[in-house]
């Protein structure tokens, strides 16, 4: 049987990949070799390939008023821009699962306040597939 932490990590990666597809990202895939990122995907409009690191979110809302994601690799050093372009933090709660995407800024810890306000707010990725949204993205990409 898989270790609990491994199961949580794999679940978070699956949620992140599904959320990217629902947001119109294409070519969403896992690398075949060990890499510092977990997912490769093409942006919806530009088609630019981005490297994405997936992390589970630590819920500190009750004790500190924010959610946190570790920006550290196994070595304890922060992920650099050469390692990953973005993070997707996955909040796994007993009653809901949410995914948030934000830019890698080379920090050791990222946090989101209770109201997700500010210049560097995390962008929530919806987990439902909106066909009309995907069609609009496709039309916009064709126009470019």
C-alpha positions, 0 to 999 in steps of 0.5 A: 500500500502506498504511503499516505504522503505519496498518495496525497502528492499524487492526488494533488498532481492529478487535480492540478493537471485536470485544473490546467485542462479545465482552464484551457492549457494544452499538452498537459503532461508529466516528464518521463525523467526526474525533473524539478517540475511536475508538469509541462503544459502549453498556455491557452493563448500563446502556446508557450510551454511552461514548467509547473511544480505542484505542492499541497497547501498547508491550511493555516487559516484558523491559526494564522489567517492564511494558506501556505505553500513551501517553495523549497526543493528536497535540498531545502533550497528554493525552486528557481525560475530555471526549475519551474515557471509556476506553482500550483498549490492544491488544498485538500480538505475533508469537504472540498479540494481547490487549486491555486496557480501563482508565479515562481518568484524564487521564495522558500514560502508562499502564502495567501491571506484569507481574502486573497487580496493584493498584487501577488494574489493566487489565481484559483483554477476551477475544477469544472470543465466549462465548454463555452469558455474553452470554445472562446479560448480556441477562437481567441487563439485562432485570431492571434 
